[in-house]
Amino acid sequence: ARVHGIEGDFDWRLGGFQLSGSATYIDAKLTTNFCQVDETGNSVCDPDTAPAAPKGTRLPIQPRFKGTATARYNFLVGDVKAYVQGTVLHQSNTRTFLTDLEYDIVGPAPAFTTADFSVGGQFGQTTFQLYIQNAFDERGELSRNTACAPAFCGAYYRVYPVKPQVFGVKVGRRNIHGLGGGG
């Protein structure tokens, strides 16, 4: 197999506005045929037998593209250091198994996009935040697998999902004098 890829990140600030993100692109493929395995566990690589996965097959589990971007605006409201923030994450589909037989049974883990939003601030030593994660309740799948080989168990696969929609309020207090107390 061979893997080519690129990754990068950025952080751009202009006054109270900040835009940041990161992305990864990976092109991972077999460079030769992946041979079949017979009942005794021996590799069968002959021209009369179709390979388990042909040359050029994408490697499993790793998405081709995964990226995230966050926009944040910091501002003052009286004595409150406030902010509003939004984050978007996207992951392309992934191949679940290397061999064609197993992949055909289980299928790909589909691409997904999630969005998170928050607003909050700090007033003196008190911090607060209102947030919603996975705001549109996207049912993304990070990956799929099976308890045994799909050729034996069939298409009964497990899904490892993204976190479902979560919203809440956080309130905290910062101790500006450190853990030891004192002044």
Rosetta blueprint (number, residue, H / E / L):
1 A L
2 R E
3 V E
4 H E
5 G E
6 I E
7 E E
8 G E
9 D E
10 F E
11 D E
12 W E
13 R E
14 L E
15 G L
16 G L
17 F E
18 Q E
19 L E
20 S E
21 G E
22 S E
23 A E
24 T E
25 Y E
26 I E
27 D E
28 A E
29 K E
30 L L
31 T L
32 T L
33 N L
34 F E
35 C L
36 Q E
37 V E
38 D L
39 E L
40 T L
41 G L
42 N L
43 S E
44 V E
45 C L
46 D L
47 P L
48 D L
49 T L
50 A L
51 P L
52 A L
53 A E
54 P L
55 K L
56 G L
57 T L
58 R E
59 L L
60 P L
61 I L
62 Q L
63 P L
64 R L
65 F E
66 K E
67 G E
68 T E
69 A E
70 T E
71 A E
72 R E
73 Y E
74 N E
75 F E
76 L E
77 V E
78 G L
79 D L
80 V E
81 K E
82 A E
83 Y E
84 V E
85 Q E
86 G E
87 T E
88 V E
89 L E
90 H E
91 Q E
92 S L
93 N L
94 T E
95 R L
96 T L
97 F L
98 L L
99 T L
100 D H
101 L H
102 E H
103 Y H
104 D H
105 I H
106 V H
107 G L
108 P L
109 A E
110 P L
111 A L
112 F E
113 T E
114 T E
115 A E
116 D E
117 F E
118 S E
119 V E
120 G E
121 G E
122 Q E
123 F E
124 G L
125 Q L
126 T E
127 T E
128 F E
129 Q E
130 L E
131 Y E
132 I E
133 Q E
134 N L
135 A L
136 F L
137 D L
138 E L
139 R L
140 G L
141 E E
142 L E
143 S E
144 R E
145 N E
146 T L
147 A L
148 C L
149 A L
150 P H
151 A H
152 F H
153 C H
154 G L
155 A L
156 Y L
157 Y L
158 R E
159 V E
160 Y E
161 P E
162 V L
163 K L
164 P L
165 Q L
166 V E
167 F E
168 G E
169 V E
170 K E
171 V E
172 G E
173 R E
174 R L
175 N L
176 I L
177 H L
178 G L
179 L L
180 G L
181 G L
182 G L
183 G L
